């Protein structure tokens, strides 16, 4: 691939990330890690740190630290595993589900505003290409 094209892609990805970080820092917004953990708990149900770490491609110590912070805020429950009292399951609380839902709606509202002048076809193409990009990155991390 041409170096200039790669530089253009890198610049756009960095700008995309910068905008997400700025949004995450606004009052009342969950940071990315909290949003991702709560979303995964909604999808998976009660799970342990290892499962969350695998699903999010992060190490267990990072997930443990982030999940503990969410438990302190009342967004997740931490319960010991019945067969191993040293290990824990995390599950999303009603408060956590509510804050996740509010944040997700805020993100969707922002996307709707940003993409209001795009055609359905352009949105579909963007979603397809973004998914392909994310899948490529995820495959690289697994190698």
Rosetta silent file (secondary structure, phi, psi, omega in degrees, C-alpha in Angstrom):
SEQUENCE: XXXXXXXXXXXXXXXXXXXXXXXXXXXXXXXXXXXXXXXXXXXXXXXXXXXXXXXXXXXXXXXXXXXXXXXXXXXXXXXXXXXXXXXXXXXXXXXXXXXXXXXXXXXXXXXXXXXXXXXXXXXXXXXXXXXXXXXXXXXXXXX
SCORE:     score description
SCORE:     0.000 S_00000001
   1 L     0.000  146.038 -179.078    0.000    0.000    0.000 S_00000001
   2 L   -64.924  138.472 -178.373    1.203    3.508   -0.752 S_00000001
   3 H   -60.239  -40.135 -179.378    2.901    5.289    2.144 S_00000001
   4 H   -63.146  -39.965  178.217    0.884    8.485    1.566 S_00000001
   5 H   -65.526  -42.158  176.679   -2.387    6.552    1.761 S_00000001
   6 H   -61.345  -39.713  178.106   -1.281    4.877    5.006 S_00000001
   7 H   -65.053  -39.711  177.093   -0.432    8.304    6.440 S_00000001
   8 H   -61.680  -45.061  179.321   -3.884    9.595    5.467 S_00000001
   9 H   -62.813  -44.461  179.226   -5.515    6.602    7.187 S_00000001
  10 H   -59.476  -44.088  179.873   -3.350    7.057   10.284 S_00000001
  11 H   -61.428  -43.722 -179.179   -4.300   10.747   10.503 S_00000001
  12 H   -68.391  -38.733  177.810   -8.021    9.991   10.201 S_00000001
  13 H   -65.199  -43.015  178.644   -7.856    7.171   12.771 S_00000001
  14 H   -62.728  -41.152  178.244   -5.999    9.440   15.219 S_00000001
  15 H   -64.976  -40.624  177.413   -8.582   12.197   14.729 S_00000001
  16 H   -59.368  -47.661  179.410  -11.379    9.641   15.223 S_00000001
  17 H   -64.398  -43.056  179.851   -9.804    8.433   18.490 S_00000001
  18 H   -57.771  -42.382 -179.722   -9.172   12.002   19.689 S_00000001
  19 H   -66.529  -37.616  177.532  -12.844   12.863   19.262 S_00000001
  20 H   -65.483  -43.975  179.826  -13.891    9.768   21.202 S_00000001
  21 H   -62.485  -42.736  178.535  -11.484   10.624   24.036 S_00000001
  22 H   -60.978  -44.295  179.048  -12.790   14.203   24.193 S_00000001
  23 H   -62.648  -43.084 -179.280  -16.371   12.918   24.373 S_00000001
  24 H   -61.057  -28.153 -176.221  -15.447   10.391   27.075 S_00000001
  25 L   -83.191   -5.741  179.432  -14.036   13.158   29.268 S_00000001
  26 L   -71.852  147.861 -178.263  -17.302   15.083   29.378 S_00000001
  27 L   -58.018  134.435  178.253  -19.153   15.047   32.675 S_00000001
  28 L    88.308   -5.286 -179.769  -21.538   12.144   33.050 S_00000001
  29 L   -93.536  136.570  172.280  -19.878   10.077   30.333 S_00000001
  30 L   -70.776  142.540  173.104  -18.491    6.630   31.064 S_00000001
  31 L   -72.998  165.944 -175.258  -14.887    6.216   30.014 S_00000001
  32 H   -55.762  -43.314 -176.632  -14.222    3.677   27.253 S_00000001
  33 H   -64.624  -42.890  178.391  -13.083    0.919   29.595 S_00000001
  34 H   -63.546  -44.417  179.905  -16.163    1.220   31.807 S_00000001
  35 H   -59.585  -46.277 -177.299  -18.451    1.325   28.776 S_00000001
  36 H   -65.317  -43.032 -179.969  -16.808   -1.763   27.254 S_00000001
  37 H   -65.172  -46.624  179.356  -16.914   -3.806   30.473 S_00000001
  38 H   -62.607  -39.824  178.215  -20.543   -2.932   31.172 S_00000001
  39 H   -63.728  -43.082  179.595  -21.476   -3.695   27.573 S_00000001
  40 H   -65.006  -39.231  177.985  -19.729   -7.084   27.729 S_00000001
  41 H   -65.332  -32.979  176.059  -21.460   -7.947   31.006 S_00000001
  42 H   -66.291  -40.101 -178.604  -24.782   -7.105   29.367 S_00000001
  43 H   -74.305  -46.608 -171.598  -23.977   -9.429   26.474 S_00000001
  44 H   -89.895  -23.953 -171.041  -22.337  -12.272   28.424 S_00000001
  45 L    82.397 -166.803 -178.588  -24.088  -12.142   31.764 S_00000001
  46 L   -61.237  125.923  179.848  -22.119  -12.867   34.957 S_00000001
  47 E  -144.177  165.256  177.668  -18.507  -13.744   34.106 S_00000001
  48 E   -89.452  174.060 -178.565  -15.081  -13.808   35.659 S_00000001
  49 H   -60.572  -42.454 -177.313  -12.103  -11.588   35.047 S_00000001
  50 H   -60.305  -44.333  179.167  -10.432  -14.064   32.705 S_00000001
  51 H   -63.691  -44.871  177.670  -13.433  -14.188   30.381 S_00000001
  52 H   -60.952  -43.503 -179.800  -13.726  -10.396   30.321 S_00000001
  53 H   -60.530  -44.945  178.643   -9.996  -10.069   29.656 S_00000001
  54 H   -63.079  -44.722 -178.343  -10.203  -12.513   26.741 S_00000001
  55 H   -64.080  -34.556 -175.997  -13.281  -10.827   25.278 S_00000001
  56 H  -101.156    3.277 -179.510  -11.732   -7.356   25.470 S_00000001
  57 L    56.292   44.028  177.849   -8.169   -8.387   24.549 S_00000001
  58 L  -126.660  165.725  177.663   -6.790   -6.998   27.809 S_00000001
  59 L   -83.581  157.179 -174.852   -4.807   -8.531   30.645 S_00000001
  60 H   -61.201  -35.851 -178.881   -6.553   -9.797   33.766 S_00000001
  61 H   -66.052  -36.324  177.279   -4.934   -7.258   36.094 S_00000001
  62 H   -64.490  -46.530  179.845   -6.298   -4.376   34.001 S_00000001
  63 H   -63.372  -42.715  179.557   -9.802   -5.873   34.038 S_00000001
  64 H   -57.929  -46.043 -179.419   -9.591   -6.552   37.790 S_00000001
  65 H   -64.154  -45.660 -178.483   -8.663   -2.937   38.496 S_00000001
  66 H   -68.877  -39.826  179.102  -11.342   -1.528   36.202 S_00000001
  67 H   -66.935  -36.872  177.667  -14.044   -3.910   37.452 S_00000001
  68 H   -62.927  -40.015  177.499  -13.188   -3.044   41.069 S_00000001
  69 H   -64.446  -38.182  177.564  -13.690    0.651   40.263 S_00000001
  70 H   -68.650  -35.406  176.838  -17.074   -0.169   38.693 S_00000001
  71 H   -65.747  -40.203  178.498  -18.032   -2.198   41.780 S_00000001
  72 H   -61.122  -32.344  179.649  -17.114    0.785   43.992 S_00000001
  73 L   -84.459   -7.033 -178.794  -19.531    2.936   41.966 S_00000001
  74 L    83.677   14.405 -179.033  -22.282    0.333   42.254 S_00000001
  75 L   -84.732  -24.505  177.376  -22.287   -0.431   38.509 S_00000001
  76 E  -135.607  153.236  171.463  -21.323   -4.097   38.937 S_00000001
  77 E  -100.542  143.202  177.994  -21.714   -6.741   41.609 S_00000001
  78 E  -117.450  116.114 -178.492  -18.727   -8.851   42.582 S_00000001
  79 E  -126.214  138.097  178.952  -19.586  -12.304   43.872 S_00000001
  80 E   -67.878  146.070  174.728  -17.233  -15.160   44.754 S_00000001
  81 L   -68.180  142.736 -178.371  -17.370  -18.292   42.634 S_00000001
  82 L   -65.556  -37.458 -176.131  -18.966  -21.142   44.526 S_00000001
  83 L   -88.441   -9.724 -178.767  -16.236  -23.625   43.651 S_00000001
  84 L  -151.712   97.315 -174.328  -13.288  -21.239   44.188 S_00000001
  85 L   -65.935  -11.731  177.793  -13.681  -18.482   46.783 S_00000001
  86 L   -82.166  -19.960 -178.577  -10.536  -16.741   45.464 S_00000001
  87 L  -102.259  156.065 -175.922  -12.171  -16.082   42.085 S_00000001
  88 E  -130.469  153.117  168.621  -15.082  -13.761   41.391 S_00000001
  89 E  -106.241  141.875  173.642  -17.938  -13.288   38.970 S_00000001
  90 E  -112.407  141.128  174.574  -18.966   -9.810   37.937 S_00000001
  91 E  -138.789  150.390 -178.552  -22.487   -8.910   36.880 S_00000001
  92 E   -77.329  139.219  177.195  -24.012   -5.604   35.869 S_00000001
  93 L   -90.074  172.674  175.726  -26.343   -3.961   38.386 S_00000001
  94 H   -61.104  -41.970  177.595  -29.528   -2.050   37.599 S_00000001
  95 H   -61.186  -43.938  178.229  -27.602    1.180   38.197 S_00000001
  96 H   -62.837  -42.457  178.694  -24.872   -0.011   35.831 S_00000001
  97 H   -63.743  -39.592  179.319  -27.420   -0.984   33.175 S_00000001
  98 H   -65.208  -46.116 -178.718  -29.093    2.426   33.486 S_00000001
  99 H   -67.863  -34.883  176.131  -25.835    4.382   33.162 S_00000001
 100 H   -64.508  -45.611 -179.741  -24.776    2.188   30.234 S_00000001
 101 H   -61.331  -43.359  178.380  -28.110    2.770   28.505 S_00000001
 102 H   -61.711  -44.542 -179.164  -27.856    6.548   29.019 S_00000001
 103 H   -68.261  -39.658  178.647  -24.309    6.606   27.673 S_00000001
 104 H   -63.426  -44.039  179.012  -25.156    4.392   24.713 S_00000001
 105 H   -62.603  -39.383  178.336  -28.100    6.631   23.786 S_00000001
 106 H   -62.125  -41.455  178.260  -25.860    9.706   24.074 S_00000001
 107 H   -65.225  -43.694  179.492  -23.343    8.047   21.714 S_00000001
 108 H   -63.850  -40.224  177.514  -26.085    7.087   19.253 S_00000001
 109 H   -61.674  -42.374  178.585  -27.494   10.624   19.361 S_00000001
 110 H   -63.977  -41.665  177.203  -24.024   12.009   18.622 S_00000001
 111 H   -64.138  -41.737 -179.972  -23.548    9.628   15.713 S_00000001
 112 H   -60.266  -40.966  178.612  -26.946   10.513   14.320 S_00000001
 113 H   -67.323  -46.030 -177.692  -26.023   14.216   14.368 S_00000001
 114 H   -64.017  -32.364 -174.934  -22.579   13.622   12.863 S_00000001
 115 L  -103.400   12.257 -173.578  -23.971   11.420   10.079 S_00000001
 116 L   -60.029  -27.847 -179.100  -27.178   13.363    9.389 S_00000001
 117 L   -94.925    3.343  179.634  -26.016   14.431    5.910 S_00000001
 118 L   -87.862  147.854  174.480  -24.839   10.939    4.924 S_00000001
 119 L   -77.528  164.752  176.642  -26.919    8.655    2.752 S_00000001
 120 H   -59.618  -40.218 -179.788  -28.013    5.246    4.008 S_00000001
 121 H   -63.475  -42.188  178.628  -25.559    3.712    1.536 S_00000001
 122 H   -64.013  -41.769  177.829  -22.673    5.814    2.862 S_00000001
 123 H   -63.176  -42.464  179.456  -23.518    4.827    6.445 S_00000001
 124 H   -64.086  -42.785  178.323  -23.701    1.155    5.450 S_00000001
 125 H   -63.314  -44.736  178.850  -20.346    1.365    3.652 S_00000001
 126 H   -60.057  -46.373  179.580  -18.752    3.120    6.630 S_00000001
 127 H   -61.513  -42.733  179.641  -20.111    0.482    9.038 S_00000001
 128 H   -63.496  -46.669 -178.772  -18.870   -2.337    6.800 S_00000001
 129 H   -69.049  -37.555  177.843  -15.390   -0.857    6.407 S_00000001
 130 H   -65.238  -41.209  176.357  -15.092    0.005   10.099 S_00000001
 131 H   -61.751  -44.473  178.918  -16.078   -3.553   11.000 S_00000001
 132 H   -61.582  -42.419  178.101  -13.497   -4.929    8.556 S_00000001
 133 H   -60.476  -49.072 -179.749  -10.833   -2.641   10.044 S_00000001
 134 H   -62.119  -40.657  177.740  -11.668   -3.756   13.604 S_00000001
 135 H   -63.643  -39.341  177.644  -11.654   -7.423   12.592 S_00000001
 136 H   -63.054  -44.261  178.946   -8.225   -6.960   10.961 S_00000001
 137 H   -63.276  -44.981 -179.985   -6.854   -5.342   14.117 S_00000001
 138 H   -62.567  -37.757  178.128   -8.334   -8.085   16.307 S_00000001
 139 H   -66.001  -39.391  178.474   -6.806  -10.798   14.119 S_00000001
 140 H   -61.628  -40.477 -178.823   -3.381   -9.130   14.363 S_00000001
 141 H   -67.259  -28.265 -178.539   -3.597   -9.101   18.174 S_00000001
 142 H   -81.486  -14.808 -178.098   -4.363  -12.825   18.251 S_00000001
 143 L   -83.180    0.000    0.000   -1.283  -13.708   16.197 S_00000001
